[in-house]
Amino acid sequence: MHLLIYGSKEFAQTVTDLLHDCGHQAAGLVDDYATGPGIVGTFDTAIRRYPPSEFGFAVAIGYSNLPARRKVGQRIHAAGYRMPALVHPRAYVADTAHLGQGSMVMAGAIVDTRATIGELGVVWPGACINHDSIIGENTFVSPNAIVCGCSRIGADSFIGAGAAIRDHCELPAGSFVPMLQRYTGGRQ
């Protein structure tokens, strides 16, 4: 499938590589504020040149602007484009797991049995989402973070590198767990 990449900064290169590893072709970068090599134009320009019957999108806006990332996902949906889930061939996703549209699972990540990654969720290399856990929409789980079983992470959240979320925990939408921290839900 040919996919446009919404965004042109550092994360866009990572998404371009992921597309390639997943067997898709990058059709170009879309950026509403910048021009330069590989950028095919703004979103409004792109939807006139690249019809949704032939192209899809991948969102490469990073965790530093989660509201903008969510808004872009909504614009893409409203324009009728698909956003396939992207799973690196060296990631493990259980057959009973569910991946939302536009989600990304990077190399070495694990999405265990009956786990859910919400729309636009990103699971970085080495992260482990254990059984029956739910990662909310537009949430980033950083490298080597662990979300233990039956936990729920609210939408628009960030879990830092190496962080650990105890089993059966619930984090509200908009949560921020710093790198190497553990979240026990009040239990030690």
Contacts in CASP RR format, 6 or more apart in sequence:
PFRMAT RR
TARGET T0000
AUTHOR 0000-0000-0000
METHOD contacts of the structure
MODEL  1
MHLLIYGSKEFAQTVTDLLHDCGHQAAGLVDDYATGPGIVGTFDTAIRRY
PPSEFGFAVAIGYSNLPARRKVGQRIHAAGYRMPALVHPRAYVADTAHLG
QGSMVMAGAIVDTRATIGELGVVWPGACINHDSIIGENTFVSPNAIVCGC
SRIGADSFIGAGAAIRDHCELPAGSFVPMLQRYTGGRQ
1 24 0 8 1.000
1 25 0 8 1.000
1 55 0 8 1.000
1 56 0 8 1.000
1 84 0 8 1.000
2 24 0 8 1.000
2 25 0 8 1.000
2 26 0 8 1.000
2 27 0 8 1.000
2 50 0 8 1.000
2 54 0 8 1.000
2 55 0 8 1.000
2 56 0 8 1.000
3 19 0 8 1.000
3 24 0 8 1.000
3 25 0 8 1.000
3 26 0 8 1.000
3 27 0 8 1.000
3 55 0 8 1.000
3 56 0 8 1.000
3 57 0 8 1.000
3 58 0 8 1.000
3 84 0 8 1.000
4 26 0 8 1.000
4 27 0 8 1.000
4 28 0 8 1.000
4 29 0 8 1.000
4 30 0 8 1.000
4 40 0 8 1.000
4 46 0 8 1.000
4 50 0 8 1.000
4 55 0 8 1.000
4 56 0 8 1.000
4 57 0 8 1.000
4 58 0 8 1.000
5 12 0 8 1.000
5 15 0 8 1.000
5 16 0 8 1.000
5 19 0 8 1.000
5 26 0 8 1.000
5 28 0 8 1.000
5 29 0 8 1.000
5 30 0 8 1.000
5 57 0 8 1.000
5 58 0 8 1.000
5 59 0 8 1.000
5 60 0 8 1.000
6 29 0 8 1.000
6 30 0 8 1.000
6 31 0 8 1.000
6 43 0 8 1.000
6 57 0 8 1.000
6 58 0 8 1.000
6 59 0 8 1.000
6 60 0 8 1.000
6 61 0 8 1.000
6 72 0 8 1.000
6 73 0 8 1.000
6 76 0 8 1.000
7 29 0 8 1.000
7 30 0 8 1.000
7 31 0 8 1.000
7 59 0 8 1.000
7 60 0 8 1.000
7 61 0 8 1.000
8 29 0 8 1.000
8 30 0 8 1.000
8 31 0 8 1.000
8 34 0 8 1.000
8 36 0 8 1.000
8 38 0 8 1.000
8 39 0 8 1.000
8 60 0 8 1.000
9 60 0 8 1.000
11 60 0 8 1.000
11 61 0 8 1.000
11 62 0 8 1.000
12 29 0 8 1.000
12 60 0 8 1.000
14 60 0 8 1.000
15 58 0 8 1.000
15 59 0 8 1.000
15 60 0 8 1.000
15 86 0 8 1.000
15 104 0 8 1.000
16 26 0 8 1.000
16 60 0 8 1.000
18 58 0 8 1.000
18 86 0 8 1.000
18 88 0 8 1.000
18 104 0 8 1.000
18 106 0 8 1.000
19 25 0 8 1.000
19 26 0 8 1.000
19 58 0 8 1.000
19 86 0 8 1.000
20 26 0 8 1.000
21 88 0 8 1.000
21 89 0 8 1.000
21 107 0 8 1.000
22 86 0 8 1.000
22 87 0 8 1.000
22 88 0 8 1.000
22 89 0 8 1.000
24 58 0 8 1.000
24 84 0 8 1.000
24 86 0 8 1.000
27 40 0 8 1.000
27 50 0 8 1.000
27 55 0 8 1.000
28 38 0 8 1.000
28 39 0 8 1.000
28 40 0 8 1.000
29 38 0 8 1.000
29 39 0 8 1.000
29 40 0 8 1.000
29 60 0 8 1.000
30 39 0 8 1.000
30 40 0 8 1.000
30 41 0 8 1.000
30 42 0 8 1.000
30 43 0 8 1.000
30 46 0 8 1.000
30 57 0 8 1.000
31 39 0 8 1.000
31 41 0 8 1.000
31 42 0 8 1.000
32 42 0 8 1.000
32 43 0 8 1.000
35 41 0 8 1.000
40 46 0 8 1.000
40 49 0 8 1.000
40 50 0 8 1.000
43 72 0 8 1.000
43 75 0 8 1.000
43 79 0 8 1.000
47 79 0 8 1.000
47 81 0 8 1.000
50 56 0 8 1.000
52 79 0 8 1.000
52 80 0 8 1.000
52 81 0 8 1.000
52 82 0 8 1.000
55 81 0 8 1.000
56 81 0 8 1.000
56 82 0 8 1.000
56 83 0 8 1.000
56 84 0 8 1.000
57 73 0 8 1.000
57 76 0 8 1.000
57 81 0 8 1.000
57 82 0 8 1.000
57 83 0 8 1.000
58 83 0 8 1.000
58 84 0 8 1.000
58 86 0 8 1.000
58 102 0 8 1.000
58 104 0 8 1.000
59 69 0 8 1.000
59 72 0 8 1.000
59 73 0 8 1.000
59 76 0 8 1.000
59 83 0 8 1.000
59 102 0 8 1.000
59 120 0 8 1.000
61 68 0 8 1.000
61 69 0 8 1.000
61 72 0 8 1.000
62 69 0 8 1.000
62 122 0 8 1.000
62 140 0 8 1.000
63 69 0 8 1.000
63 122 0 8 1.000
63 140 0 8 1.000
63 158 0 8 1.000
66 138 0 8 1.000
66 156 0 8 1.000
66 158 0 8 1.000
66 174 0 8 1.000
67 156 0 8 1.000
69 120 0 8 1.000
69 138 0 8 1.000
70 120 0 8 1.000
70 137 0 8 1.000
70 138 0 8 1.000
70 156 0 8 1.000
73 83 0 8 1.000
73 119 0 8 1.000
73 120 0 8 1.000
76 83 0 8 1.000
77 83 0 8 1.000
82 101 0 8 1.000
83 101 0 8 1.000
83 102 0 8 1.000
83 119 0 8 1.000
83 120 0 8 1.000
84 101 0 8 1.000
84 102 0 8 1.000
85 99 0 8 1.000
85 100 0 8 1.000
85 101 0 8 1.000
85 102 0 8 1.000
85 103 0 8 1.000
85 104 0 8 1.000
85 105 0 8 1.000
85 117 0 8 1.000
86 102 0 8 1.000
86 103 0 8 1.000
86 104 0 8 1.000
86 105 0 8 1.000
87 93 0 8 1.000
87 99 0 8 1.000
87 104 0 8 1.000
87 105 0 8 1.000
88 105 0 8 1.000
88 106 0 8 1.000
88 107 0 8 1.000
88 108 0 8 1.000
88 109 0 8 1.000
90 107 0 8 1.000
90 108 0 8 1.000
91 105 0 8 1.000
91 106 0 8 1.000
91 107 0 8 1.000
91 108 0 8 1.000
91 109 0 8 1.000
91 110 0 8 1.000
91 111 0 8 1.000
91 123 0 8 1.000
92 108 0 8 1.000
92 109 0 8 1.000
92 110 0 8 1.000
92 111 0 8 1.000
93 99 0 8 1.000
93 105 0 8 1.000
93 111 0 8 1.000
94 111 0 8 1.000
94 112 0 8 1.000
94 113 0 8 1.000
94 114 0 8 1.000
94 115 0 8 1.000
96 113 0 8 1.000
96 114 0 8 1.000
97 111 0 8 1.000
97 112 0 8 1.000
97 113 0 8 1.000
97 114 0 8 1.000
97 115 0 8 1.000
97 116 0 8 1.000
97 117 0 8 1.000
98 115 0 8 1.000
98 116 0 8 1.000
98 117 0 8 1.000
98 118 0 8 1.000
99 105 0 8 1.000
99 111 0 8 1.000
99 116 0 8 1.000
99 117 0 8 1.000
99 118 0 8 1.000
100 116 0 8 1.000
100 117 0 8 1.000
100 118 0 8 1.000
100 119 0 8 1.000
100 120 0 8 1.000
100 121 0 8 1.000
101 119 0 8 1.000
101 120 0 8 1.000
102 119 0 8 1.000
102 120 0 8 1.000
102 121 0 8 1.000
103 117 0 8 1.000
103 118 0 8 1.000
103 119 0 8 1.000
103 120 0 8 1.000
103 121 0 8 1.000
103 122 0 8 1.000
103 123 0 8 1.000
104 121 0 8 1.000
104 122 0 8 1.000
104 123 0 8 1.000
105 111 0 8 1.000
105 117 0 8 1.000
105 123 0 8 1.000
106 122 0 8 1.000
106 123 0 8 1.000
106 124 0 8 1.000
106 125 0 8 1.000
106 126 0 8 1.000
106 127 0 8 1.000
107 125 0 8 1.000
107 126 0 8 1.000
108 125 0 8 1.000
108 126 0 8 1.000
109 123 0 8 1.000
109 124 0 8 1.000
109 125 0 8 1.000
109 126 0 8 1.000
109 127 0 8 1.000
109 128 0 8 1.000
109 129 0 8 1.000
110 126 0 8 1.000
110 127 0 8 1.000
110 128 0 8 1.000
110 129 0 8 1.000
111 117 0 8 1.000
111 123 0 8 1.000
111 129 0 8 1.000
112 128 0 8 1.000
112 129 0 8 1.000
112 130 0 8 1.000
112 131 0 8 1.000
112 133 0 8 1.000
112 149 0 8 1.000
113 131 0 8 1.000
113 132 0 8 1.000
114 131 0 8 1.000
114 132 0 8 1.000
115 129 0 8 1.000
115 130 0 8 1.000
115 131 0 8 1.000
115 132 0 8 1.000
115 133 0 8 1.000
115 134 0 8 1.000
115 135 0 8 1.000
116 133 0 8 1.000
116 134 0 8 1.000
116 135 0 8 1.000
116 136 0 8 1.000
117 123 0 8 1.000
117 129 0 8 1.000
117 135 0 8 1.000
117 136 0 8 1.000
118 134 0 8 1.000
118 135 0 8 1.000
118 136 0 8 1.000
118 137 0 8 1.000
118 138 0 8 1.000
118 139 0 8 1.000
119 137 0 8 1.000
119 138 0 8 1.000
120 137 0 8 1.000
120 138 0 8 1.000
121 135 0 8 1.000
121 136 0 8 1.000
121 137 0 8 1.000
121 138 0 8 1.000
121 139 0 8 1.000
121 140 0 8 1.000
121 141 0 8 1.000
122 139 0 8 1.000
122 140 0 8 1.000
122 141 0 8 1.000
123 129 0 8 1.000
123 135 0 8 1.000
123 141 0 8 1.000
124 140 0 8 1.000
124 141 0 8 1.000
124 142 0 8 1.000
124 143 0 8 1.000
124 145 0 8 1.000
124 161 0 8 1.000
125 143 0 8 1.000
125 144 0 8 1.000
126 143 0 8 1.000
126 144 0 8 1.000
127 141 0 8 1.000
127 142 0 8 1.000
127 143 0 8 1.000
127 144 0 8 1.000
127 145 0 8 1.000
127 146 0 8 1.000
127 147 0 8 1.000
127 159 0 8 1.000
128 145 0 8 1.000
128 146 0 8 1.000
128 147 0 8 1.000
129 135 0 8 1.000
129 141 0 8 1.000
129 147 0 8 1.000
130 146 0 8 1.000
130 147 0 8 1.000
130 148 0 8 1.000
130 149 0 8 1.000
130 151 0 8 1.000
130 167 0 8 1.000
131 149 0 8 1.000
131 150 0 8 1.000
132 149 0 8 1.000
132 150 0 8 1.000
133 147 0 8 1.000
133 148 0 8 1.000
133 149 0 8 1.000
133 150 0 8 1.000
133 151 0 8 1.000
133 152 0 8 1.000
133 153 0 8 1.000
134 151 0 8 1.000
134 152 0 8 1.000
134 153 0 8 1.000
134 154 0 8 1.000
135 141 0 8 1.000
135 147 0 8 1.000
135 153 0 8 1.000
135 154 0 8 1.000
136 152 0 8 1.000
136 153 0 8 1.000
136 154 0 8 1.000
136 155 0 8 1.000
136 157 0 8 1.000
136 173 0 8 1.000
137 155 0 8 1.000
137 156 0 8 1.000
138 155 0 8 1.000
138 156 0 8 1.000
139 153 0 8 1.000
139 154 0 8 1.000
139 155 0 8 1.000
139 156 0 8 1.000
139 157 0 8 1.000
139 158 0 8 1.000
139 159 0 8 1.000
140 157 0 8 1.000
140 158 0 8 1.000
140 159 0 8 1.000
140 160 0 8 1.000
141 147 0 8 1.000
141 153 0 8 1.000
141 159 0 8 1.000
141 160 0 8 1.000
142 158 0 8 1.000
142 159 0 8 1.000
142 160 0 8 1.000
142 161 0 8 1.000
142 162 0 8 1.000
142 163 0 8 1.000
142 179 0 8 1.000
143 161 0 8 1.000
143 162 0 8 1.000
144 161 0 8 1.000
144 162 0 8 1.000
145 159 0 8 1.000
145 160 0 8 1.000
145 161 0 8 1.000
145 162 0 8 1.000
145 163 0 8 1.000
145 164 0 8 1.000
145 165 0 8 1.000
145 177 0 8 1.000
146 162 0 8 1.000
146 163 0 8 1.000
146 164 0 8 1.000
146 165 0 8 1.000
147 153 0 8 1.000
147 159 0 8 1.000
147 165 0 8 1.000
148 164 0 8 1.000
148 165 0 8 1.000
148 166 0 8 1.000
148 167 0 8 1.000
148 168 0 8 1.000
148 169 0 8 1.000
149 167 0 8 1.000
149 168 0 8 1.000
150 167 0 8 1.000
150 168 0 8 1.000
151 165 0 8 1.000
151 166 0 8 1.000
151 167 0 8 1.000
151 168 0 8 1.000
151 169 0 8 1.000
151 170 0 8 1.000
151 171 0 8 1.000
152 169 0 8 1.000
152 170 0 8 1.000
152 171 0 8 1.000
153 159 0 8 1.000
153 165 0 8 1.000
153 171 0 8 1.000
153 175 0 8 1.000
154 170 0 8 1.000
154 171 0 8 1.000
154 172 0 8 1.000
154 173 0 8 1.000
154 174 0 8 1.000
154 175 0 8 1.000
155 173 0 8 1.000
155 174 0 8 1.000
156 173 0 8 1.000
156 174 0 8 1.000
157 171 0 8 1.000
157 173 0 8 1.000
157 174 0 8 1.000
157 175 0 8 1.000
157 176 0 8 1.000
157 177 0 8 1.000
158 174 0 8 1.000
158 175 0 8 1.000
158 176 0 8 1.000
158 177 0 8 1.000
159 165 0 8 1.000
159 175 0 8 1.000
159 177 0 8 1.000
160 177 0 8 1.000
160 178 0 8 1.000
160 179 0 8 1.000
160 180 0 8 1.000
160 181 0 8 1.000
161 179 0 8 1.000
161 180 0 8 1.000
162 179 0 8 1.000
162 180 0 8 1.000
163 177 0 8 1.000
163 178 0 8 1.000
163 179 0 8 1.000
163 180 0 8 1.000
163 181 0 8 1.000
163 182 0 8 1.000
163 183 0 8 1.000
164 181 0 8 1.000
164 182 0 8 1.000
164 183 0 8 1.000
165 171 0 8 1.000
165 177 0 8 1.000
165 182 0 8 1.000
165 183 0 8 1.000
166 182 0 8 1.000
166 183 0 8 1.000
166 184 0 8 1.000
166 185 0 8 1.000
166 187 0 8 1.000
169 183 0 8 1.000
169 184 0 8 1.000
169 185 0 8 1.000
170 185 0 8 1.000
171 177 0 8 1.000
171 183 0 8 1.000
177 183 0 8 1.000
END
